Amino acid sequence: MRALIAALCCITLMATPAQARWRKAESEHFIIYADDSARDLARFGNMLERFHKALEFLTGKTTETPSPSNRVTIYAVGGSSDMQRLAGSREIAGFYSARAGGSVAFVQDAHPTTREPPFSVVVLLHEYAHYFASISSRFPQPPWMSEGGAEFFASARFPSDGGVEIGRPAMHRAGDLFYAADVPIRELLDADLYAQRTSTRHDAFYGRAWLLFHYLSLSNERPGQFSAYTTALSEGMSAMAAAEQAFGDLDQLESDLDDYLHQRRMMMLTLRPTMVTPGAVYVSELSDGMDEVLPLQIISKRGVSHEDALELLPKVRAIAASYPDDAGVLAALAEAELDAGNDAEALAAANRAIAADPSVVNAYVQKGYALFNLAADASMDEREEAYSKAMEPFSALNAREPDHPLPLIYYYRSLQKRGKEPTELARQALERASELAPFDRSLALEVATMVASQGKIALARALAAPLAFDPHGGKLGKLAQFFMNATKNAEEAEPFNWTPPLIIDPPEVEPEPA
């Protein structure tokens, strides 16, 4: 990984053309950083906002406008080799991490197109479709439906007239559909059955999931069946039972699906510009200091080990020394110091950032993190005062941005850390944070644990279910499965206490394969 850090720093700091400059685009739902022209960046932001509007139009679900810090932040990191170095894998064309107050996505570039989007953008659209599903509904979709729906929406095109085409053939899955190992219909529909596969060969799960979703949505050959299927699932029926009830003979469904794949034409949805009219996109140039430090901050946002953080820190310190009054750079320095385990230095940098510009949100966040770390080492006699002090930057952030989820989360955790029973207000704060950031599965599991202790078993299971059913949930997904098993026979209104050791750890989510 250290070689990766060194190589990436070399690429981002030396290979970028001298005239290239980082810019920032802001819109209702996105923040985008790229070293592209202001015109291209504005068009790319417009394209993403049209995609969001298309999702709202087609699902009939209008989402709450996110607070400024809860928007999805997108970093355009360069070409495919840059992305591979950042991801640490040759198989990843783009990836996304969902966190309360800090959801980030990484793509190769932010060039808009009216033609077939590059695969890196398709990955972004796929992940944003997942994100949209999480903020618009807590319904735990079975894996085929979740992935098939994301593929269905991600196969989009953005014509020059301002409309959006949805449901186009998923050309990026053509190889899977025709050459990868087959996934029989019962394995596609039943996640438990699919999990029993012993073959390690790459299979056509994503392609077949897209095909089934497209067939049930647009073919008009099985009217009402998709709706009947989702209704049965929402009523608690198992995936296989719901499928057999809604679709009938599954062998016939598989045969019809194969025929559908070989059709010469497929339906798609064309949304007129008036159906997907987005809001404004504002583009600005970064300061000289932020222009220099952003490539390093991207690495921090990706996530670094302690050893990698120690290698990155001197580079950030050098830039901060050149721009001692740039609040954004100082906040980035605080983040780098924190990654390296230097809590006192992080606190000092964050204080300098706030003094230089009190509007820089990241400075309050890093100061809060540093103070919480320092409070953890306080003696029992000093703990109360230490955690009260640790809440000060989060309280200041809450005053500036009331719907930022982190102050709400850390208010609840500060009471836990002090050994106190969380108050009703603190519990409400944690639940509100989860409402603001339903895409943060780690937070959802934390809230599930909390409400289970209050006897709200049905709500707890509803919160944990999407993560438990997520095929890319990683270790956190396994933890959610343990929680679901543990609460299976719990009585409603009877407190159920379950305290997993990883409850406040960052989410460990496996990237989806390209």
Secondary structure, DSSP 8 states (H G I E B T S, - for coil): -HHHHHHHHHIIIIIS-TT---EEEE-SSEEEEESS-HHHHHHHHHHHHHHHHHHHHHHT-------GGGSEEEEE--SHHHHHHHHT-TT-S-EEE--TT--EEEES-----SSS--HHHHHHHHHHHHHHHHHH------HHHHHHHHHHHHS-B--TTS-EEES---GGGHHHHHHSB---HHHHH-HHHHHT----S-BSHHHHHHHHHHHHHHS-SSTTHHHHHHHHHHTT--HHHHHHHHH--HHHHHHHHHHHHT-S----EEE-GGGS-----EEEE--HHHHHHHHHHHHHHH---HHHHHHHHHHHHHHHHH-TT-HHHHHHHHHHHHHTT-HHHHHHHHHHHHHH-TT-HHHHHHHHHHHHHHHHTS-HHHHHHHHHHHHHHHHHHHHH-TT-HHHHHHHHHHHHHTT----HHHHHHHHHHHHH-TT-HHHHHHHHHHHHHTT-HHHHHHHHHHHHT-TT-HHHHHHHHHHHHHTTT--TTS------TTTTS---------
